[in-house]
Amino acid sequence: MARFKHLVAVSAALATLGTLAACGPDAGKNGAHGGVFTTIDANNPITPGAPMNPYNANGNSFLSYNTMYLGFDKKNPLDPNDAFPGLAKSWDTKGDSLIVHLQDDAKWSDGTPVTLDDLKLSMALGFGKSSAAVGARGLTEGLNVASVEKAGDNAYAFKQVPGTKNLTFTKQVLGQVIVNAKVYGKIVPADIWDTIHASQQFDKSKAKEAEAATAKLTEISKRVAAFAPPKDVSAGPFAVRKINPGSVILDKNKYFYDADRITPNQVVVRHYSGNEQVWGFMKNGELDAAPFTAMPENILKQVEARGYKRTESVSYVQAALAFNQSRAPYDKKEVRQGLAYLMDREAVTKVGQPVGGKAAGAPTGMVGAMTDTWLPKDQSAALEPYAHDTAKAEELFTQAGLKKKGGKWYLANGKQWKITLQTVNGFSDWISASTVIANQLTKAGIDTKPQLSADFGKYQTDMADEKFDVGWWLTAVGSTARGNFQRLYGDSNGFTANGDKVTHSDKKGSGNWMHGPVRVTVDGKSINPGELTAQLAALDNEAAKPVIQQLAKATDQEVPVIPIWDYTNVRFYNEKNFTKFPQDGQDELLSNFPGMWMAQGYVKPNKK
């Protein structure tokens, strides 16, 4: 899972909201400027002492404020390459190259222009970070840039690795952090592109050379991640001036390419330790805008009483329960299906996520909006939604060899079936929902108790080490079907894509903690879900549809996870200081961040 502290931008990305005038955002050229915009960053709770480095796992960098992309993803499920302008004002493709036209006055906060050197280094660092194993695997899953060259006045050509076909190449390039070569170049070897090219070998005779190059890139990435820049040199609308334990202060970058549109003089990003603290900020009226924050209805009423309004948009994230299928009884699909029938997901959602969630439908590996996008109505109607049905659950448990005695369920080996449901401290929605699920299952004869991991980092480590039989997992992450199914049929299930081929490992320590089957039978045909998932990287929409439909049907049948709710992308804003925020229905904007909105002409001072 991502680094967000469950103020999930629930798509891995989040934003904030406001009021939009009928005529749309003004250009800001002649408008009033000034004021302090106060918010929190769902991706960064602020780590005192951490560097101002976007490559550091806990780095104090803030996307759309001081950290910039070439383009900001619109989360369009039918076109993953669709994006808003960032440092790039436009782009087009020519053969195997993406031609990017930079903003006319793209500059760093020290007044120097963004150059070819900056772009080349940023792509090199992006390649090194794009995948746990760079090399061939990065060619279909990550950033497969072979070179970056000048292509005219303020234009640059990003060329794909020869012999590869990555239909999301534009998305990958536009979505890379752009850093200053004068700052980061001194810690990167001058021959880094030679190393990258060596890692991109397809020739088996050069496998050792590619492996050595990949190892070298991994070491470079570690060095880059540990680097602490002495000063924030930003290409965004703001630059960090001061980092405190409780907040970060960012001042307006007067050299930003669209500085006249940026009306706040300063942004203050507040530190938070959990949902409750964010509730407190809003109950005190301290934030101008806040991203999605899980909260019960009574807190929502208190927040609204302080003048906060909410907007909603589609979210591409789902909260689910996942299983270690190497452990009995979860190795039997009848048991997983039975549990899906046994849980009343409507009741769980009403308690766990009443503000920003909708009870999930059939387990397809995708949220409902994505399922509706990719599956024809007749197939969607034929899926099993696993609506609450205790009798059906008991029938399936019996088929799996379980027995019920004295109101309790027993495993085939005679031991009583007990569940420890693992969740995470600070994730208020998961914690509340776990209590409801535990009550439902215990009442049905499966003694269940929730158990908390101290923090999310520990939770992820322990999950990878297979310490849990049943735990919460974010699924359906992102607006691409490929990304959705990767959560189920990727590394966590032992599948590793190598170019156009997929290998599978079930060994302990391989990262495979789900241990699902390598092959499943769907409509009488044996399929490998890992292979089908990898194929999606190189398929256009029409070719992808039947593959997505197969994977959805397999997921519905095998139930590797039980989806509990689809998140709704709820944002909060208060117009006391600023107005003209994106509104309901502006899903593309709301999937992004306030700094990006400001560059689009939104977020203006409230003159009242």
C-alpha positions in Angstrom: 0.0 0.0 0.0 1.0 3.6 -0.5 2.5 5.9 2.1 -0.7 7.8 2.8 -1.9 7.6 6.3 -5.4 6.5 5.4 -6.6 10.0 4.6 -6.4 8.1 1.4 -6.7 10.2 -1.7 -8.3 6.9 -2.1 -6.9 6.4 -5.4 -3.5 6.8 -4.1 -3.9 10.5 -4.8 -6.1 13.1 -3.2 -7.0 16.7 -3.2 -9.3 19.4 -1.7 -12.3 21.5 -2.8 -14.3 24.6 -3.0 -16.8 26.8 -4.9 -16.7 27.5 -8.6 -18.1 30.6 -10.2 -20.4 30.0 -13.2 -17.9 31.5 -15.5 -15.1 29.2 -14.4 -11.8 30.1 -12.8 -10.4 33.5 -13.6 -6.8 33.9 -14.9 -5.7 35.7 -11.8 -3.8 38.3 -13.8 -5.7 41.3 -12.3 -7.2 39.6 -9.3 -6.4 40.2 -5.6 -3.4 38.2 -4.3 -2.3 37.2 -0.9 -3.1 35.2 2.1 -2.0 32.0 3.7 -3.5 28.7 2.4 -3.6 26.1 5.2 -4.1 22.4 4.5 -2.7 18.9 5.1 -1.0 16.6 2.6 -2.6 13.1 2.6 0.6 11.7 1.2 2.9 13.3 3.7 2.2 13.7 7.4 5.5 15.5 7.7 8.6 13.8 9.2 10.8 16.0 11.3 14.4 15.6 10.2 13.6 14.0 6.9 15.2 15.7 3.8 13.4 17.9 1.3 13.7 15.0 -1.2 10.9 13.5 -3.2 12.8 10.2 -3.6 13.0 9.7 0.2 10.2 7.5 1.6 9.5 10.0 4.3 10.8 13.1 2.5 9.3 16.5 3.1 8.2 17.2 -0.4 4.8 18.2 -1.4 3.4 17.4 -4.8 1.9 20.3 -6.8 3.3 22.8 -4.3 7.1 22.4 -4.5 7.3 19.1 -6.3 6.3 19.0 -10.0 5.4 16.6 -12.7 5.4 17.3 -16.4 1.7 16.5 -16.4 -0.9 15.6 -13.8 -3.0 12.4 -14.3 -6.7 12.9 -15.0 -7.4 9.4 -13.8 -9.3 8.6 -17.0 -10.0 4.8 -17.0 -10.3 4.7 -20.8 -7.2 6.8 -21.5 -4.4 6.4 -18.9 -2.3 8.9 -20.8 -4.8 11.7 -20.3 -3.3 14.5 -18.2 -3.4 18.2 -17.2 -0.4 20.3 -18.1 2.3 20.6 -15.5 5.8 21.7 -16.4 4.8 20.6 -19.9 2.3 22.8 -21.6 1.6 20.2 -24.3 2.9 16.9 -25.8 2.4 14.6 -28.7 3.7 11.2 -29.9 5.9 10.6 -33.0 6.7 6.9 -33.5 8.3 5.6 -30.4 9.0 9.0 -29.0 7.0 11.4 -26.8 7.6 15.0 -27.8 7.2 17.3 -24.7 6.9 21.1 -25.0 7.8 22.8 -21.8 6.0 25.7 -20.4 7.4 28.9 -22.0 8.8 30.2 -18.8 9.5 27.1 -16.8 12.0 28.1 -14.1 13.3 27.0 -10.8 12.8 29.0 -7.6 16.4 30.3 -8.0 15.4 31.9 -11.3 17.3 29.5 -13.6 15.4 27.8 -16.4 14.4 24.1 -16.4 16.8 22.5 -18.9 17.5 19.3 -20.8 19.9 18.3 -18.1 17.1 18.5 -15.5 14.9 16.3 -17.6 17.5 13.7 -18.4 18.6 13.4 -14.8 14.9 13.2 -13.6 14.1 10.4 -16.1 17.3 8.5 -15.0 16.3 8.7 -11.4 12.8 7.8 -12.2 13.9 4.7 -14.1 16.0 3.7 -11.1 13.0 4.0 -8.8 10.4 2.7 -11.2 10.4 -0.9 -10.1 11.8 -3.0 -7.3 13.8 -4.8 -10.0 14.7 -2.4 -12.7 16.0 -3.9 -15.9 13.6 -5.8 -18.2 10.8 -5.7 -15.6 10.8 -1.9 -15.7 10.2 -2.0 -19.4 6.5 -2.9 -19.1 5.7 -1.9 -15.5 7.7 1.3 -15.1 9.6 4.0 -16.9 11.1 2.5 -20.1 12.9 5.7 -21.3 15.9 5.0 -23.5 16.9 8.6 -24.0 16.0 12.3 -23.6 17.1 14.7 -26.4 16.4 18.2 -27.6 13.8 18.2 -30.3 13.4 21.9 -31.2 12.7 25.2 -29.4 11.6 24.3 -25.9 10.7 20.8 -27.1 12.2 17.5 -25.9 12.0 13.9 -27.2 11.6 11.0 -24.8 12.3 7.8 -26.6 11.1 4.4 -25.6 13.5 1.5 -25.3 13.7 -0.2 -28.7 11.6 -3.3 -29.1 9.2 -2.5 -26.2 5.6 -1.6 -26.4 4.3 0.3 -23.4 0.9 1.9 -24.0 1.2 4.0 -20.8 4.6 5.5 -21.8 3.1 9.0 -21.9 1.6 8.5 -18.4 4.9 7.2 -17.1 7.0 10.1 -18.5 4.5 12.9 -17.5 4.2 11.4 -14.0 7.9 11.6 -13.1 9.2 14.1 -10.5 11.3 16.7 -12.1 14.4 17.7 -10.0 17.2 20.2 -10.5 20.3 18.6 -12.0 22.6 21.1 -10.3 21.3 19.9 -6.9 21.0 16.2 -7.6 23.6 15.7 -10.3 26.5 15.8 -7.9 25.4 12.5 -6.2 24.8 10.6 -9.5 27.5 9.1 -11.6 28.0 10.9 -14.9 27.7 7.6 -16.8 24.3 6.7 -15.3 22.7 6.5 -18.7 25.3 3.9 -19.7 24.2 1.9 -16.7 20.6 2.3 -17.6 21.2 1.1 -21.2 23.2 -1.9 -19.8 20.2 -2.9 -17.6 17.9 -2.8 -20.6 19.4 -5.8 -22.3 17.2 -8.4 -23.9 20.1 -10.5 -25.1 20.5 -13.6 -22.8 24.2 -13.6 -23.3 24.3 -10.2 -21.6 22.2 -11.2 -18.6 25.0 -10.9 -16.1 25.8 -7.4 -17.4 22.2 -6.4 -17.1 22.0 -7.8 -13.6 25.1 -6.0 -12.5 23.8 -2.7 -14.0 20.5 -3.2 -12.2 22.3 -3.7 -8.9 24.3 -0.5 -9.5 21.1 1.4 -10.2 19.6 0.1 -7.0 22.6 1.4 -5.1 22.4 4.8 -6.8 18.7 5.0 -5.9 19.5 4.3 -2.3 22.1 7.1 -2.3 19.7 9.5 -3.9 17.0 8.6 -1.4 19.3 9.4 1.5 20.4 12.8 0.0 19.4 15.9 2.0 19.4 19.0 -0.2 20.5 22.1 1.8 17.8 24.3 0.2 14.6 23.6 -1.6 15.0 24.5 -5.3 11.5 24.2 -6.6 9.9 24.3 -10.1 6.5 24.4 -8.5 4.3 27.4 -7.4 5.9 27.3 -3.9 9.2 26.5 -2.3 9.8 25.3 1.3 11.1 28.0 3.6 10.9 26.3 6.9 10.1 22.8 8.3 8.8 22.6 11.9 7.7 19.5 13.8 4.1 20.6 13.4 4.0 22.2 10.0 5.9 23.2 6.9 5.9 26.7 5.5 6.1 27.2 1.8 6.5 30.6 0.2 5.3 31.6 -3.3 7.8 31.0 -6.0 8.0 34.3 -7.9 9.7 32.5 -10.8 6.9 29.9 -11.3 5.8 29.8 -15.0 2.3 30.9 -14.1 3.0 32.9 -10.9 0.2 35.4 -11.7 -2.4 32.7 -11.3 -1.1 31.7 -7.8 -2.9 33.9 -5.4 -1.8 32.6 -1.9 1.5 34.1 -0.8 2.1 31.2 1.4 1.0 27.6 2.0 1.2 26.0 5.5 1.0 22.2 5.5 0.1 20.9 8.9 1.4 17.7 10.5 -1.1 15.0 11.4 -0.8 11.7 13.2 -4.2 10.2 12.4 -7.7 10.9 11.3 -8.7 12.2 14.7 -6.2 15.0 14.6 -7.5 16.1 11.2 -11.0 16.2 12.6 -9.7 18.5 15.3 -8.2 20.9 12.8 -11.5 21.1 11.0 -13.6 21.4 14.1 -11.5 24.4 15.0 -11.7 25.8 11.5 -8.0 25.7 11.0 -7.8 24.3 7.5 -8.8 26.0 4.2 -9.1 22.6 2.6 -8.6 19.0 3.5 -8.4 15.8 1.5 -10.5 12.7 2.2 -10.5 11.8 5.9 -12.4 8.8 7.2 -14.9 10.0 9.8 -18.2 9.0 11.5 -21.4 11.0 10.9 -21.3 12.8 14.2 -17.9 14.2 13.4 -19.2 15.2 9.9 -21.9 17.2 11.5 -19.4 19.0 13.7 -17.2 19.8 10.8 -20.1 21.1 8.7 -21.1 23.2 11.6 -17.8 25.0 11.3 -18.6 26.0 7.8 -16.9 23.2 5.9 -18.5 22.0 2.7 -17.9 18.8 0.9 -17.5 17.7 -2.7 -17.6 14.1 -4.0 -16.0 12.5 -7.0 -15.1 9.0 -8.2 -12.4 7.2 -6.2 -10.5 4.3 -7.6 -9.7 2.5 -4.3 -11.5 -0.2 -2.4 -11.1 -1.4 1.2 -11.0 -5.2 1.3 -10.1 -8.2 3.5 -7.3 -10.3 2.1 -6.2 -13.8 2.9 -3.1 -15.9 3.1 -4.4 -18.8 1.0 -1.6 -21.1 2.1 -3.3 -21.3 5.5 -6.3 -23.5 6.2 -9.2 -22.9 5.8 -8.5 -20.0 3.5 -6.9 -22.3 0.9 -10.4 -23.3 -0.1 -12.4 -20.9 -2.3 -15.6 -22.2 -0.7 -14.5 -20.8 2.6 -13.6 -17.4 1.1 -16.9 -17.4 -0.8 -18.8 -18.3 2.4 -17.2 -15.5 4.4 -18.2 -13.1 1.6 -21.8 -14.2 2.0 -21.6 -14.2 5.8 -20.5 -10.5 6.1 -23.2 -7.9 5.9 -21.2 -5.3 4.0 -23.9 -2.7 4.0 -24.0 -2.8 7.8 -20.2 -2.7 8.0 -19.9 0.3 5.7 -22.5 2.3 7.6 -20.2 2.1 10.7 -16.8 2.0 9.1 -17.2 4.5 6.2 -20.5 6.2 6.3 -19.2 9.5 4.9 -16.8 8.4 2.1 -17.8 4.8 1.2 -20.3 2.7 -0.7 -20.8 -1.0 0.1 -18.9 -3.0 -2.5 -20.6 -5.1 -5.1 -19.2 -8.3 -6.7 -15.5 -8.9 -6.2 -14.2 -8.1 -9.6 -10.8 -6.6 -8.5 -12.2 -3.2 -9.5 -14.4 -0.6 -8.0 -18.0 -0.4 -9.3 -17.3 2.5 -11.6 -14.4 0.6 -13.3 -16.5 -2.6 -13.5 -19.2 -0.6 -15.2 -16.6 0.9 -17.6 -15.1 -2.4 -18.8 -17.8 -5.1 -18.4 -20.9 -5.3 -20.6 -24.2 -5.2 -18.6 -25.0 -8.8 -19.2 -21.7 -9.9 -17.7 -22.0 -7.6 -14.8 -25.5 -8.9 -14.1 -24.2 -12.5 -14.2 -21.5 -11.9 -11.5 -22.1 -13.2 -8.0 -22.5 -10.2 -5.7 -22.3 -12.3 -2.5 -25.2 -10.5 -0.9 -25.6 -11.3 2.8 -26.9 -14.8 3.0 -26.1 -16.8 6.2 -27.6 -20.1 4.9 -25.5 -20.0 1.7 -22.4 -19.3 3.8 -23.1 -22.3 6.0 -23.7 -24.5 2.9 -20.3 -23.5 1.5 -18.5 -24.1 4.8 -19.9 -27.6 5.0 -18.8 -28.3 1.4 -15.3 -27.2 2.4 -15.2 -29.9 5.2 -16.0 -27.6 8.1 -18.4 -28.7 10.8 -20.7 -26.7 13.2 -21.1 -28.0 16.7 -22.7 -26.2 19.6 -23.0 -23.1 17.5 -19.3 -23.0 16.7 -17.5 -23.8 13.5 -14.6 -26.3 13.5 -11.9 -26.9 10.9 -11.4 -30.2 9.2 -8.6 -31.0 11.7 -11.1 -30.7 14.6 -9.8 -27.3 15.9 -12.2 -24.5 16.5 -12.1 -21.9 13.7 -11.0 -18.6 15.2 -10.0 -15.4 13.3 -7.6 -12.7 14.2 -8.6 -9.7 12.0 -5.5 -7.5 11.6 -5.8 -3.8 11.2 -3.8 -0.7 11.8 -3.6 1.9 14.6 -4.9 5.3 13.4 -7.0 3.9 10.6 -10.3 4.7 12.2 -12.5 3.4 9.5 -10.8 0.0 9.4 -10.9 -0.2 13.2 -14.6 0.6 13.5 -15.4 -1.8 10.6 -13.3 -4.6 12.2 -15.5 -4.4 15.3 -18.7 -4.9 13.3 -17.2 -7.7 11.2 -15.9 -9.4 14.4 -19.4 -9.2 15.9 -21.0 -10.6 12.8 -18.7 -13.5 12.5 -18.6 -14.4 16.2 -22.4 -14.4 16.2 -22.3 -16.8 13.2 -20.0 -19.2 15.1 -16.5 -18.0 14.1 -14.9 -16.4 17.1 -13.2 -13.3 15.7 -11.2 -10.5 17.4 -9.6 -7.5 15.8 -5.9 -6.9 16.4 -4.0 -3.6 15.8 -0.6 -3.2 14.3 1.3 -0.2 15.8 1.7 1.6 12.5 1.3 1.1 8.8 5.0 0.5 8.1 5.0 -2.4 10.6 1.8 -3.7 9.2 3.2 -3.9 5.7 6.4 -5.6 6.9 4.5 -8.1 8.9 2.1 -8.8 6.1 5.0 -9.5 3.7 6.5 -11.8 6.4 3.2 -13.8 6.4 2.3 -13.1 10.0 -1.4 -12.6 9.3 -4.0 -15.0 8.0 -6.6 -12.3 7.4 -6.0 -8.5 7.2 -7.1 -5.3 5.5 -5.8 -4.5 2.1 -6.4 -1.7 -0.3 -7.5 -3.1 -3.7 -8.6 -1.6 -7.0 -6.0 1.1 -6.6 -5.8 3.5 -9.5 -7.8 4.2 -12.6 -6.1 1.5 -14.8 -7.4 -2.0 -15.0 -3.7 -3.2 -15.2 -3.0 -1.5 -11.9 -6.2 -2.9 -10.3 -5.4 -6.5 -11.1 -1.7 -6.0 -10.2 -2.8 -5.6 -6.6 -4.2 -9.2 -6.8 -2.0 -10.9 -9.3 1.3 -9.2 -8.9 4.2 -9.4 -6.5 2.0 -10.0 -3.4 0.7 -13.1 -5.1 4.1 -14.3 -6.5 3.7 -13.1 -10.1 6.7 -11.1 -11.5 6.6 -9.7 -15.0 9.8 -9.9 -17.0 9.3 -8.2 -20.3 6.3 -10.0 -21.9 6.8 -13.1 -19.7 5.7 -13.8 -16.2 7.4 -16.0 -13.5 5.9 -17.2 -10.3 7.4 -17.9 -6.9 5.7 -19.4 -3.9 8.8 -19.4 -1.7 8.8 -17.8 1.7 10.6 -14.5 1.5 9.7 -13.9 -2.1 7.1 -11.3 -1.3 4.2 -13.7 -2.0 1.9 -13.5 1.0 -1.4 -14.2 -0.7 -0.4 -17.6 -2.2 -3.3 -17.8 -4.6 -3.3 -20.5 -7.3 -1.1 -20.1 -10.4 -3.9 -21.3 -12.7 -7.7 -21.2 -12.3 -10.4 -22.5 -14.5 -12.9 -20.0 -15.9 -15.7 -21.2 -18.1 -13.9 -24.5 -18.7 -10.6 -22.8 -19.7 -7.5 -22.7 -17.6 -5.9 -19.3 -17.2 -2.9 -17.8 -15.5 -4.1 -14.5 -13.9 -0.6 -13.2 -13.5 0.1 -13.6 -17.2 -3.2 -12.0 -18.2 -2.5 -9.0 -15.9 0.9 -8.5 -17.4 -0.5 -8.6 -20.9 -2.7 -5.5 -20.2 0.4 -3.3 -20.3 0.6 -3.6 -24.0 -3.0 -3.9 -25.1 -5.2 -1.2 -26.4 -8.8 -0.8 -25.1 -10.4 -3.2 -27.5 -7.8 -5.9 -27.1 -7.9 -5.4 -23.3 -11.6 -5.8 -22.8 -11.8 -9.6 -23.1 -8.8 -10.0 -20.9 -10.3 -7.7 -18.2 -13.5 -9.6 -18.4 -11.8 -12.9 -17.9 -9.9 -11.5 -14.9 -13.0 -10.0 -13.4 -14.9 -13.3 -13.7 -11.9 -15.3 -12.2 -11.8 -12.8 -9.3 -15.5 -13.1 -8.7 -15.2 -16.8 -8.7 -12.0 -17.3 -6.6 -12.6 -14.4 -4.1 -8.9 -13.7 -3.3 -10.1 -10.7 -1.3 -13.5 -9.7 0.0 -14.2 -6.0 -1.0 -16.0 -4.3 1.8 -16.6 -0.8 0.4 -15.6 1.4 -2.6 -14.3 4.7 -1.3 -15.9 7.9 -2.5 -13.5 10.8 -3.1 -14.8 13.3 -0.5 -13.1 16.6 -0.1 -13.7 19.3 2.4 -13.2 23.1 2.0 -14.0 26.2 3.9 -14.6 29.5 2.1 -13.7 31.8 5.0 -10.4 32.7 3.3 -10.5 31.3 -0.3 -13.1 30.5 -2.8 -13.3 29.0 -6.4 -12.5 25.4 -5.6 -13.4 22.5 -7.9 -16.9 21.1 -7.4 -18.9 17.9 -7.6 -18.5 16.2 -11.0 -15.1 17.7 -11.7 -13.5 14.3 -11.0 -10.4 15.0 -13.0 -9.5 18.0 -10.9 -10.6 16.5 -7.6 -8.2 13.6 -8.2 -5.3 16.0 -8.0 -3.9 18.5 -5.6 -4.6 22.1 -4.6 -1.3 23.4 -6.0 -2.2 22.0 -9.4 -5.7 23.6 -9.1 -4.1 27.0 -8.4 -2.0 26.7 -11.6 -5.3 26.0 -13.5 -6.8 29.2 -12.1 -8.7 27.9 -9.1 -8.4 28.9 -5.4 -8.9 32.6 -5.2 -9.1 34.9 -2.1 -12.5 35.5 -0.6 -13.0 39.2 -0.9 -16.0 39.3 1.5 
